[in-house]
Amino acid sequence: MSPTRDDPAVVFPFGLPDPEAPVRVFCLPYAGGGAGLYRTWARRGDADAAFVPVQLPGRENRLHEEPEKDFDSLAERLATVIAPWTGDRYALFGHSMGGMLAHELARRLEELTGTPARLLAVSACAAPDVERPEWRIHDLPREEFVAQVRRLNGTPRELFEDEDLLDLCLPRIRADFSVLASYRYRPRSPLAMPVTAFGGTRDDQVPTWSVENWREHTDGDFRLHLVDDDHFFLHRHEQAVAEHIRDALRRVDA
């Protein structure tokens, strides 16, 4: 079956990737999140890199669409729409579930374009070979599902304080956990690109050792940056994370 053709103007809600940018950094959100997570990144002028938020189906400007529920189907759709916009210099970044998608996109985009990413950066995301059985909660009844999502601390707490907002967001959160549950690790050769990983020292969901395991998945340079915060450290340390990504890209050029 051929992949769904997505409109780039919808997938890149803050503007199409700039063909003149030194490096285009495609940014993937966490489960239940949208491209708006990286709104300030996209609008920040930068001589080193252009951050390009990627919108997944079923959220924000794509709320009318059905969210994907299968990891490989979602990765295939994203790779198909991103590939024509990578140019010769691109990088990938993702937080939590977005990190898993960024890793898979690094593989698929290199196959589609013949050009490897300059950098893979992952945040609050365990290495791909780390087993996560607690993710398989997508088919639980509503109250049990909400309780498990709260326990995992993988969704912003504010969401649970607004019942109307929770009802609106639950279908895509459930779909994203279906995406996570459908992921199957396949041993492959290490990536031929540097990997920069970020972890929260108080992240109960993704322990730092599981983030450090990314070291085993690259033949390139590996850097680990730890933040004294929980799973959602990105919200409070986005400027530092973005700067570390820029530094990593500068090292590649050096």
Disulfide bonds with the S-S distance in Angstrom:
none
